[in-house]
Structure formats: structure tokens, C-alpha cells
């Protein structure tokens, strides 16, 4: 049995299932349960044949399973409810839910400070994607124009991805002013130029066969810099998730992104 007790919510989702499978293989982690509103039965069978208790109520699962860390890959509304139930109990959280609203992030930060408990919320847990975002921030002050193309599987609920938005926000912050976006005189098909975040064009592609991919393009006279990262399977996110699970118990505040865990400046 491991010494970090882990509860995973959103267990009907593909990312949560991947987290469960990965955590089950780690000798220092003990899976104490999974939570899903769609729960059927009282146990969930993992890919390795093991089973963990299955709950459909978060509060009841926290009381019964007594986790050290709750891992949440769900929906923004569900995550907003989860932080109010989990953090006051002194249970740390690792959150991978995309596109949390500013109000939820502010509440999350406040709850961590109030209850002196740690949480890590990351827009992307793939180490390569975190490095891409870091490199994009380094490049941003040196270019006037930039575009982001993010590509995901066709079942992804939101667009653009949380990673793309976080990348654009980090680039603008590093540059300390908006990018210059050249306007097309005529768009034969409306929306062709994509979205716009402070001058960064963001384009979302949704296709079966994709997992999670992002390309950041910087343009200047006579040159283009292209940064790209590809997650070819959901396994790519697991080292980052496991790193966060092991680190979060030593925190008493909210940490956004994996950068501090990797020794990178945010």
C-alpha cells in the first residue's frame, strides 16, 4: 500500500480513467476511490484488473475514503462545486479541468489560503506542452505578430483549449502589450481568421484521430518561428499528473501550472 491516498473524480471521463490506471501502478500511491455522477455499482474495475470503490457523491466519498489528494478532471461547474466540498476538509487538489472562470480561480485561491491547503491547477500536464508555453513566453517580446493553432479530438467540449488560452495570455504578459494582428480586408467565409486574444489569433481544429496538439507561430520580416508539441496519447499527461500529486501536499496555496515544479519561471 502506498502512503499518498488518492481519490479521482470525473471517473466516467477518459482522462480520469487514464489517471486511475497510472496511479494504480505507483507503489507510493494508494487509490482509495473514484467518483462519477454516472456511477453504476459500487466498484470500478481498472485496466490492470484491480478494482476501486466507486461513488456518485463527492462529500460521501471524501468522508469514507479519507484521501490526501483529490484529482479532478471534470467540468468547470463540477470543479467549482468540488473545491467548496474538498478544500475545507483539508484535502489537497490536483485539477486538470479546462477553462475555469476567473471567479472560480479566485475562489480556489481564497479557499487554499483560508484552509492552508494546497492545490495545483494546470492547463496542461504534458511536460512538453509546458515547455512549449515557457518557450513561447521567452519568444513573445521579440516578435510583433503571433498565431496559435490548437488541434484536439472531436469529443472535446470546449474551444479554444485551456492550453491555447493560457499560452496566449502568457505571451501577452511577457510582451507587456498586445500583439499586432493584421486585418484581412475581405473574409469570404466569416470566422476564417479565428479568434483573437490581445492580437494573438487562435484557431481550433476538432477531428477524430487527434489527441492534443498545439502550434505557436511567430512572424517577423523575413522569418517565422514555429513551436509545436504533440500529445499522441493521454499517457503523455500522466508524468505531470503524478508529479503534481506528489508535490501538492507540501503546499499551502494555489499553484497555477507545472512551471514551478519543473523549475521554470511562470
C-alpha positions in Angstrom: 0.0 0.0 0.0 1.2 3.5 -0.8 1.4 6.4 1.6 -0.5 9.0 -0.5 -4.2 8.3 -0.6 -5.7 9.4 -3.9 -9.3 9.9 -4.9 -10.2 10.6 -8.5 -13.3 12.4 -9.6 -14.9 12.7 -13.1 -14.2 9.0 -13.3 -16.5 8.5 -16.3 -14.1 10.6 -18.4 -11.2 9.4 -20.4 -8.6 11.5 -18.6 -9.8 10.3 -15.2 -9.6 6.7 -16.3 -6.0 7.3 -17.5 -5.2 8.9 -14.1 -6.6 5.9 -12.3 -4.6 3.4 -14.5 -1.4 5.4 -14.0 -1.8 5.9 -10.2 -2.6 2.2 -9.7 1.0 1.3 -10.9 2.8 3.7 -8.5 4.0 2.0 -5.3 3.8 5.2 -3.2 0.2 5.9 -4.2 -3.0 4.2 -2.9 -6.1 4.6 -4.9 -8.9 4.9 -2.4 -11.8 5.6 -4.8 -13.3 7.1 -7.9 -16.3 9.5 -8.1 -18.7 9.7 -11.0 -22.2 11.2 -11.2 -22.9 8.4 -13.7 -21.7 5.7 -11.2 -23.2 2.2 -11.6 -22.4 -0.3 -8.9 -20.0 0.2 -6.0 -16.7 -0.7 -7.6 -14.8 0.4 -10.7 -12.6 -2.2 -12.5 -9.3 -0.7 -13.8 -7.4 -1.7 -16.9 -5.0 -3.8 -14.8 -7.9 -5.8 -13.4 -7.8 -4.2 -9.9 -10.9 -2.5 -8.6 -11.5 0.6 -6.5 -14.6 1.8 -4.7 -16.9 3.8 -6.9 -19.0 6.7 -5.5 -21.6 9.1 -7.0 -21.4 11.6 -4.2 -18.2 13.6 -3.6 -18.9 14.5 0.0 -19.7 10.9 0.9 -16.6 9.7 -0.9 -14.4 12.1 1.0 -15.8 11.1 4.3 -15.5 7.4 3.6 -12.2 7.1 1.7 -10.2 9.8 3.6 -7.9 10.8 0.7 -4.9 13.0 1.0 -5.3 14.3 -2.6 -8.3 14.6 -4.9 -7.6 14.6 -8.6 -10.3 16.4 -10.7 -10.6 16.2 -14.4 -14.2 17.2 -15.0 -16.3 20.2 -16.0 -15.9 23.8 -14.8 -19.2 23.7 -12.9 -18.4 20.4 -11.2 -14.9 21.6 -10.3 -16.4 24.8 -8.8 -18.6 22.6 -6.5 -15.7 20.2 -5.8 -13.4 22.9 -4.4 -16.1 24.0 -1.9 -16.5 20.5 -0.6 -12.9 19.3 -0.7 -10.6 22.1 0.4 -12.4 22.9 3.7 -11.8 19.3 4.7 -8.0 19.8 4.3 -7.8 17.6 1.2 -5.3 18.9 -1.4 -6.4 19.1 -5.0 -4.8 18.5 -8.4 -7.1 20.0 -11.1 -6.9 19.5 -14.8 -10.3 20.9 -15.8 -10.0 23.3 -18.7 -11.2 26.9 -18.8 -12.0 27.6 -15.2 -13.6 31.0 -14.9 -11.8 33.9 -13.1 -14.4 33.7 -10.3 -13.7 30.0 -9.7 -9.9 30.5 -9.8 -10.2 33.4 -7.3 -12.4 31.3 -5.0 -10.0 28.4 -5.3 -7.1 30.6 -4.3 -9.1 32.0 -1.4 -10.1 28.6 -0.1 -6.5 27.4 -0.2 -5.3 30.4 1.8 -8.2 30.1 4.2 -7.7 26.4 5.0 -3.9 26.3 4.5 -4.2 23.5 1.9 -2.5 23.1 -1.4 -3.9 22.9 -4.9 -2.3 22.7 -8.4 -4.4 23.7 -11.4 -2.6 23.2 -14.7 -4.0 23.9 -18.2 -1.8 21.1 -19.5 0.0 18.3 -17.6 2.2 17.2 -20.6 5.8 18.3 -19.7 6.5 19.0 -23.4 3.4 21.3 -23.6 4.5 23.2 -20.5 8.0 23.7 -22.1 6.3 24.9 -25.3 4.4 27.5 -23.3 7.5 28.6 -21.5 9.4 28.9 -24.8 6.5 30.9 -26.2 6.8 33.4 -23.4 10.5 33.8 -24.0 10.0 34.4 -27.7 7.0 36.8 -27.3 8.8 40.1 -26.6 10.9 39.6 -29.8 8.0 39.4 -32.3 5.2 41.7 -33.3 2.8 39.0 -34.6 1.7 35.6 -33.5 -0.9 32.9 -34.1 -1.8 29.7 -32.3 -3.3 26.6 -33.9 -4.6 24.0 -31.4 -5.9 20.6 -32.6 -7.9 18.2 -30.5 -10.1 15.2 -30.7 -13.7 15.8 -31.9 -15.2 15.0 -28.5 -13.5 17.9 -26.8 -16.3 20.1 -25.3 -14.6 23.5 -25.4 -12.8 25.7 -27.9 -10.3 27.1 -27.8 -8.5 24.8 -25.4 -7.4 26.0 -22.0 -3.8 25.4 -23.0 -4.2 27.7 -26.0 -5.8 30.5 -23.9 -3.1 30.1 -21.2 -0.4 30.2 -23.9 -1.8 33.4 -25.4 -2.2 35.1 -22.0 1.4 34.2 -21.1 2.7 35.5 -24.3 0.9 38.9 -24.0 2.0 39.2 -20.3 5.6 38.5 -21.3 5.4 41.1 -24.1 3.6 43.6 -21.8 1.4 44.8 -24.7 -0.9 43.3 -27.3 0.4 41.7 -30.5 -0.1 43.4 -33.9 -2.7 41.5 -35.8 -3.1 42.3 -39.5 -6.7 42.6 -40.6 -7.9 40.8 -43.7 -9.8 43.2 -46.0 -12.3 40.6 -47.0 -13.3 37.3 -45.4 -15.2 35.3 -47.9 -16.1 32.8 -45.1 -16.8 34.6 -41.8 -14.6 33.4 -38.9 -11.8 32.1 -41.1 -9.3 34.2 -39.2 -10.2 32.6 -35.9 -10.5 34.1 -32.5 -8.4 37.0 -31.1 -6.8 37.3 -27.7 -5.0 40.6 -27.4 -3.8 40.3 -31.0 -3.0 36.6 -30.9 -5.0 34.7 -33.5 -6.3 31.4 -32.1 -7.6 28.6 -34.3 -9.3 25.4 -33.1 -9.3 22.2 -35.1 -11.5 19.3 -34.0 -11.1 15.9 -35.7 -11.3 12.2 -34.9 -7.9 10.7 -34.6 -6.3 13.7 -32.9 -5.5 13.8 -29.2 -3.9 17.2 -28.2 -1.6 19.3 -30.3 -0.6 22.9 -30.4 1.5 25.0 -32.7 2.6 28.6 -31.9 3.8 30.7 -34.9 5.7 34.0 -34.5 6.2 36.2 -37.6 8.6 39.0 -38.4 10.1 40.4 -41.6 11.8 37.6 -43.4 11.4 34.9 -40.7 8.9 32.7 -38.9 9.5 30.9 -35.6 7.3 27.8 -35.1 6.9 25.9 -31.8 4.9 22.7 -31.8 4.0 20.0 -29.3 2.1 16.8 -30.0 0.5 14.5 -27.4 0.0 11.3 -29.2 -1.8 9.6 -26.3 -3.2 10.5 -22.9 -0.3 8.7 -21.4 1.7 11.9 -22.2 -0.1 13.7 -19.4 0.5 11.2 -16.6 4.0 12.0 -15.6 2.9 15.6 -14.9 -0.2 14.4 -13.0 1.8 12.1 -10.8 4.4 14.8 -10.2 1.6 17.2 -9.1 0.0 14.5 -6.8 3.4 14.0 -5.0 4.1 17.8 -4.7 0.7 19.2 -3.8 0.6 18.0 -0.2 3.6 20.2 0.7 1.8 23.3 -0.5 -0.5 25.7 1.4 -1.6 27.7 -1.5 -2.8 27.5 -5.1 -0.1 26.9 -7.8 -1.1 27.5 -11.4 0.7 25.4 -13.9 3.6 22.9 -13.6 6.3 25.5 -14.2 7.3 25.8 -10.5 7.5 22.1 -10.2 9.9 22.0 -13.2 12.0 24.9 -12.0 10.7 27.2 -14.7 9.6 30.8 -14.1 5.9 31.1 -14.7 
